[in-house]
C-alpha cells in the first residue's frame, strides 16, 4: 500500500506518522494511520469492525475500545467529530466508512510545483492547449445534454473556513477560489485537482472579486476593493484591476500587478479575452445603478467603452474563449431579463428574454457561466443550479432536493461543474449591556437555522421573527410559552424585512414582491398595487406603508395606501431605508449611506415633494452606519457603526451618543422596548465548494 496519499485536502504521510493540513502537521499513532489506510483503500465502502481489527492488529490482544479510540484520533485530526461525521462515518453494528476523496501518491513528492512558462515555448504551449481543448470540446459536445441531470456530488474543499467563487484553469488541472478570512475579506487560493494540494495565492487578505484566467492559463485577473484613505471620517471605496502570475503565486512568490486603477468607480466581473484584453462592468455614476461595459488593453494602457443598450441595466457578464463572444444579462424597464451574446466590439449576435420559472420573483437575478462549447450557460436561482439556453429557457440540472447552491462554474473539458454550497446560522436574543467590554446577546429560540429580525408586538406581549426552520423564509411567533410558525407561503417570504402595524394587530410581509397583511390568526390579504415591492420600510402611519420598487433596481420610494393599493411616487431614488418621522417629515438613507430629513410643509403623509419641501442632510451620522439598517423609536434613531458601536441619535436635540461596544458578530439592533433591546447575531455557517457530475 502507498505510504503517502491525500484525503480531501489532508496529506497523509505514513512514513512520518503525520496528517498535514495547511502547513500544519499532526502526529498520529501508527495503528490509527493503518486504520485510515484500510478505510482509504475502500473509500465509500463500509469496512467491518472485525476486518479492521484483523488487518490492523492481526493476532494482538487489545482492549475492546481500541478501534474506537483510533477512529476518535483520526476524526480529531480531520476536525471531524462523532456527531458531524463528515469524514469517517459510523455504521451501527456494521463498521466504518471513509466519506472523502482519496488520491494515492506514486512518488514521495508532497508538492507539485508549477513549471513557469518560458517565453520561447509559450506559443507551442498555446497550440498544445488549443488542440487538447478542441478534442475535449468535441467529446463534451457529443455527450447528450438535453436531459442531463448532475446527481453525483463530490466535495472539493473541507476546511473550517468558507470558500466561494470557484474557477477551473483552462486545462482543468487547477481550481482557484476565494477563502474567507472573517466575514468580509478573503484570500485567493488554488487547488491542484490531481493530488488535492492547496496553496494560498494572495499575500494579504482583501475584498477580492471572482477570478478570471487568461486563455493560456498563466495569469489570473481580479478586482480588489479597498479603502482609499485611513481617515475614518472621509473614507471612500476604491477598485483596482489587478493580475498575478499563477506559477509564481503557486510557488509562494505572489506579486500582484496593478493593471488599472479604477479609483472610486465601482468595477466588477473581470473577464480575460483571447487577445489579452480584459472586459469589465463599471459604474461611473455613484447614485445610479447603471453600469457600462468596458474593455481594458494593458499594452496600450487604454480603457474602451463598448456600446450597449442604454435602456437596459447589465448585471451579469461572461466570456466564451471558444466563440470569442461576450454574454450579458440585463434587466429592462419592464422588469424583463434579457440575455444577449455580443461580439467583443459590442455587436449583438443574439438576444432572448429569459423565461422565468414558476413562483418567479422580480428580485431574482441570473448570473451566467458559459458552457465550454459556448452553446448554453449555467446560472443559479434561489439556491439551485439551472441550465440557461440561448433562447432563454431554464432547466434544473440536478435533483430538486439539492439546495443552498450558488455560483456554478463549468469544467473546461469534462461534463461537470463546481458550485458553492452554503448555509448560515443567525440567532436572535436580548442585548445585554451589563458587560464593560463587548455587549452580547442572550439567545432565545435557539436553532441551527437562520433566525433573524425579532420585533416586539406594539401594545402586546408577542415577539415575532423570521426563520428558515421549515426550509423557506417564514414569519414565526413567540407567545411566552411556545414558538410557532405564522405564515405558510409555499414560496416563502421575499425578504427578512417585515413590519408590525402601529396598533399591533397586523403584520406586513413581502410575498413574491407583493405586500401581504397577516392577521394573528394566520389569515391574510394581498394588497393589489402596481408596485413590485423590493423593501418594506418601518410602518409608522396607520394607513400608509413605505416601500421601494425594485424595477430596474432604481430603488425608488413609494407610499402605498393599504386600503386602496394606490401608490404615490415620493420622487426619491436609490433609497436603502426610509420612515415617516412626523406627518410632514420623511427620514431616509440613500445609496451613499447618507441620512436625510425631508420636510414638506405643503403636503401631508403619503405625498410627494411640494413647493415648500426642504432636504436636510444629517451630517452628524456620516460614516456612522454599517450596512443599511436604522431603527426609529420615538424621537431617536439607533444604528451600529463599522467599529461595532451601538449609537443613538436624538432628532430633536441633534445629539449623538454611543451606548455600547458590541460583539463584532452582532449585525442589527432590531427593536427596543423600555430597557429591552432585541438584536440579531451571526453565529456561524459553512460555505464550501462541491463538484456536480453525472454517474459514470
Secondary structure as the mmCIF struct_conf table of DSSP 4:
data_model
#
loop_
_struct_conf.conf_type_id
_struct_conf.id
_struct_conf.beg_label_comp_id
_struct_conf.beg_label_asym_id
_struct_conf.beg_label_seq_id
_struct_conf.end_label_comp_id
_struct_conf.end_label_asym_id
_struct_conf.end_label_seq_id
BEND BEND1 UNK A 3 UNK A 3
STRN STRN1 UNK A 4 UNK A 7
TURN_TY1_P TURN_TY1_P1 UNK A 8 UNK A 9
STRN STRN2 UNK A 10 UNK A 13
TURN_TY1_P TURN_TY1_P2 UNK A 14 UNK A 17
STRN STRN3 UNK A 18 UNK A 21
TURN_TY1_P TURN_TY1_P3 UNK A 22 UNK A 23
STRN STRN4 UNK A 24 UNK A 27
HELX_RH_AL_P HELX_RH_AL_P1 UNK A 30 UNK A 41
TURN_TY1_P TURN_TY1_P4 UNK A 42 UNK A 44
BEND BEND2 UNK A 45 UNK A 45
STRN STRN5 UNK A 47 UNK A 48
HELX_RH_AL_P HELX_RH_AL_P2 UNK A 49 UNK A 57
TURN_TY1_P TURN_TY1_P5 UNK A 58 UNK A 59
TURN_TY1_P TURN_TY1_P6 UNK A 64 UNK A 65
HELX_RH_AL_P HELX_RH_AL_P3 UNK A 66 UNK A 77
TURN_TY1_P TURN_TY1_P7 UNK A 78 UNK A 79
TURN_TY1_P TURN_TY1_P8 UNK A 82 UNK A 84
BEND BEND3 UNK A 86 UNK A 87
STRN STRN6 UNK A 88 UNK A 91
TURN_TY1_P TURN_TY1_P9 UNK A 92 UNK A 94
STRN STRN7 UNK A 95 UNK A 98
BEND BEND4 UNK A 100 UNK A 100
STRN STRN8 UNK A 102 UNK A 104
BEND BEND5 UNK A 106 UNK A 108
BEND BEND6 UNK A 110 UNK A 110
HELX_LH_PP_P HELX_LH_PP_P1 UNK A 113 UNK A 118
HELX_RH_3T_P HELX_RH_3T_P1 UNK A 119 UNK A 121
HELX_RH_AL_P HELX_RH_AL_P4 UNK A 122 UNK A 142
BEND BEND7 UNK A 143 UNK A 143
TURN_TY1_P TURN_TY1_P10 UNK A 146 UNK A 147
STRN STRN9 UNK A 152 UNK A 155
BEND BEND8 UNK A 156 UNK A 156
BEND BEND9 UNK A 160 UNK A 161
STRN STRN10 UNK A 163 UNK A 168
TURN_TY1_P TURN_TY1_P11 UNK A 170 UNK A 171
BEND BEND10 UNK A 172 UNK A 173
STRN STRN11 UNK A 174 UNK A 181
TURN_TY1_P TURN_TY1_P12 UNK A 182 UNK A 184
STRN STRN12 UNK A 185 UNK A 192
TURN_TY1_P TURN_TY1_P13 UNK A 193 UNK A 196
STRN STRN13 UNK A 197 UNK A 200
BEND BEND11 UNK A 203 UNK A 204
STRN STRN14 UNK A 206 UNK A 206
STRN STRN15 UNK A 207 UNK A 208
STRN STRN16 UNK A 212 UNK A 213
TURN_TY1_P TURN_TY1_P14 UNK A 215 UNK A 216
BEND BEND12 UNK A 217 UNK A 218
STRN STRN17 UNK A 219 UNK A 227
BEND BEND13 UNK A 228 UNK A 228
BEND BEND14 UNK A 230 UNK A 230
HELX_RH_3T_P HELX_RH_3T_P2 UNK A 232 UNK A 234
STRN STRN18 UNK A 237 UNK A 245
HELX_RH_AL_P HELX_RH_AL_P5 UNK A 246 UNK A 250
TURN_TY1_P TURN_TY1_P15 UNK A 251 UNK A 252
STRN STRN19 UNK A 257 UNK A 263
TURN_TY1_P TURN_TY1_P16 UNK A 264 UNK A 264
BEND BEND15 UNK A 265 UNK A 265
STRN STRN20 UNK A 266 UNK A 272
TURN_TY1_P TURN_TY1_P17 UNK A 274 UNK A 275
BEND BEND16 UNK A 276 UNK A 276
STRN STRN21 UNK A 278 UNK A 283
BEND BEND17 UNK A 285 UNK A 285
TURN_TY1_P TURN_TY1_P18 UNK A 286 UNK A 287
STRN STRN22 UNK A 292 UNK A 297
TURN_TY1_P TURN_TY1_P19 UNK A 298 UNK A 301
STRN STRN23 UNK A 302 UNK A 306
HELX_LH_PP_P HELX_LH_PP_P2 UNK A 307 UNK A 307
BEND BEND18 UNK A 310 UNK A 312
STRN STRN24 UNK A 313 UNK A 320
TURN_TY1_P TURN_TY1_P20 UNK A 321 UNK A 324
STRN STRN25 UNK A 325 UNK A 331
TURN_TY1_P TURN_TY1_P21 UNK A 333 UNK A 334
BEND BEND19 UNK A 335 UNK A 335
STRN STRN26 UNK A 337 UNK A 342
TURN_TY1_P TURN_TY1_P22 UNK A 344 UNK A 345
BEND BEND20 UNK A 346 UNK A 346
STRN STRN27 UNK A 348 UNK A 353
HELX_LH_PP_P HELX_LH_PP_P3 UNK A 356 UNK A 357
TURN_TY1_P TURN_TY1_P23 UNK A 358 UNK A 359
TURN_TY1_P TURN_TY1_P24 UNK A 362 UNK A 363
STRN STRN28 UNK A 369 UNK A 370
TURN_TY1_P TURN_TY1_P25 UNK A 372 UNK A 373
BEND BEND21 UNK A 374 UNK A 375
STRN STRN29 UNK A 376 UNK A 381
TURN_TY1_P TURN_TY1_P26 UNK A 382 UNK A 383
STRN STRN30 UNK A 384 UNK A 389
TURN_TY1_P TURN_TY1_P27 UNK A 390 UNK A 391
BEND BEND22 UNK A 392 UNK A 392
STRN STRN31 UNK A 394 UNK A 396
BEND BEND23 UNK A 398 UNK A 398
TURN_TY1_P TURN_TY1_P28 UNK A 400 UNK A 401
BEND BEND24 UNK A 404 UNK A 404
STRN STRN32 UNK A 405 UNK A 410
BEND BEND25 UNK A 412 UNK A 415
STRN STRN33 UNK A 416 UNK A 432
BEND BEND26 UNK A 436 UNK A 437
STRN STRN34 UNK A 438 UNK A 444
BEND BEND27 UNK A 445 UNK A 445
BEND BEND28 UNK A 448 UNK A 449
STRN STRN35 UNK A 450 UNK A 450
STRN STRN36 UNK A 451 UNK A 456
HELX_LH_PP_P HELX_LH_PP_P4 UNK A 457 UNK A 457
TURN_TY1_P TURN_TY1_P29 UNK A 458 UNK A 459
BEND BEND29 UNK A 460 UNK A 461
STRN STRN37 UNK A 463 UNK A 467
TURN_TY1_P TURN_TY1_P30 UNK A 469 UNK A 470
BEND BEND30 UNK A 471 UNK A 472
STRN STRN38 UNK A 474 UNK A 478
BEND BEND31 UNK A 480 UNK A 481
STRN STRN39 UNK A 483 UNK A 485
TURN_TY1_P TURN_TY1_P31 UNK A 490 UNK A 491
BEND BEND32 UNK A 494 UNK A 494
BEND BEND33 UNK A 496 UNK A 496
STRN STRN40 UNK A 499 UNK A 500
TURN_TY1_P TURN_TY1_P32 UNK A 502 UNK A 503
BEND BEND34 UNK A 504 UNK A 505
STRN STRN41 UNK A 506 UNK A 511
TURN_TY1_P TURN_TY1_P33 UNK A 512 UNK A 513
STRN STRN42 UNK A 514 UNK A 519
TURN_TY1_P TURN_TY1_P34 UNK A 520 UNK A 521
BEND BEND35 UNK A 522 UNK A 522
STRN STRN43 UNK A 524 UNK A 526
BEND BEND36 UNK A 530 UNK A 530
STRN STRN44 UNK A 533 UNK A 536
HELX_LH_PP_P HELX_LH_PP_P5 UNK A 537 UNK A 538
STRN STRN45 UNK A 541 UNK A 541
TURN_TY1_P TURN_TY1_P35 UNK A 542 UNK A 543
STRN STRN46 UNK A 544 UNK A 549
HELX_RH_3T_P HELX_RH_3T_P3 UNK A 551 UNK A 553
STRN STRN47 UNK A 556 UNK A 561
TURN_TY1_P TURN_TY1_P36 UNK A 562 UNK A 564
STRN STRN48 UNK A 567 UNK A 569
BEND BEND37 UNK A 571 UNK A 571
BEND BEND38 UNK A 574 UNK A 574
STRN STRN49 UNK A 575 UNK A 582
TURN_TY1_P TURN_TY1_P37 UNK A 583 UNK A 584
STRN STRN50 UNK A 585 UNK A 590
TURN_TY1_P TURN_TY1_P38 UNK A 591 UNK A 592
STRN STRN51 UNK A 595 UNK A 600
TURN_TY1_P TURN_TY1_P39 UNK A 601 UNK A 602
TURN_TY1_P TURN_TY1_P40 UNK A 605 UNK A 606
TURN_TY1_P TURN_TY1_P41 UNK A 611 UNK A 612
STRN STRN52 UNK A 613 UNK A 617
HELX_RH_3T_P HELX_RH_3T_P4 UNK A 619 UNK A 621
TURN_TY1_P TURN_TY1_P42 UNK A 622 UNK A 623
BEND BEND39 UNK A 626 UNK A 626
TURN_TY1_P TURN_TY1_P43 UNK A 627 UNK A 628
STRN STRN53 UNK A 631 UNK A 633
TURN_TY1_P TURN_TY1_P44 UNK A 634 UNK A 635
STRN STRN54 UNK A 636 UNK A 640
TURN_TY1_P TURN_TY1_P45 UNK A 642 UNK A 643
STRN STRN55 UNK A 645 UNK A 650
TURN_TY1_P TURN_TY1_P46 UNK A 651 UNK A 654
STRN STRN56 UNK A 655 UNK A 662
TURN_TY1_P TURN_TY1_P47 UNK A 664 UNK A 665
STRN STRN57 UNK A 666 UNK A 673
TURN_TY1_P TURN_TY1_P48 UNK A 674 UNK A 675
STRN STRN58 UNK A 676 UNK A 693
#
